[in-house]
Amino acid sequence: MAETKYNPLTAEESHVIERKGTERPFTGEYDDFYEAGVYLCRKCDAQLYRSDDKFDAHCGWPAFDKEIPGAVKHLPDPDGMRIEVECVNCGGHLGHVFMGERFTPTNARHCINSISMKFVAGNS
């Protein structure tokens, strides 16, 4: 069986994506970024989120009100309070989902680490 190849990660990317770390708020490249396109998993290039679903939640991380269907796995966070989201394809840590805040009609805020994603411009 062939070994799955993933993109090489820097130490900081690995800390967040593989060891479930968090980047500092308001420091990520996609926090205040609103171009049209698609956000991919930095580790495996799977499509995760569309720019049409991104909104400014003023939380310090990119926020989306939904994922591309089937792109992320929702898991109970070890803290017992939050919902963690991972890339379905590679299991890379993306961030957390918060429900009930009433920012958007979906009533969900996917709070995602910029470092877990890369952006590809184009129609979303």
Sequence and secondary structure as in RCSB ss.txt:
>XXXX:A:sequence
MAETKYNPLTAEESHVIERKGTERPFTGEYDDFYEAGVYLCRKCDAQLYRSDDKFDAHCGWPAFDKEIPGAVKHL
PDPDGMRIEVECVNCGGHLGHVFMGERFTPTNARHCINSISMKFVAGNS
>XXXX:A:secstr
          HHHHHHHTT     TT STTTT   SEEEEETTT  EEEEGGGEE  SSSS EES  STTSEEEE
E TTSSSEEEEETTT  EEEEEEES  SSTT EEEEE GGGEEEEES  
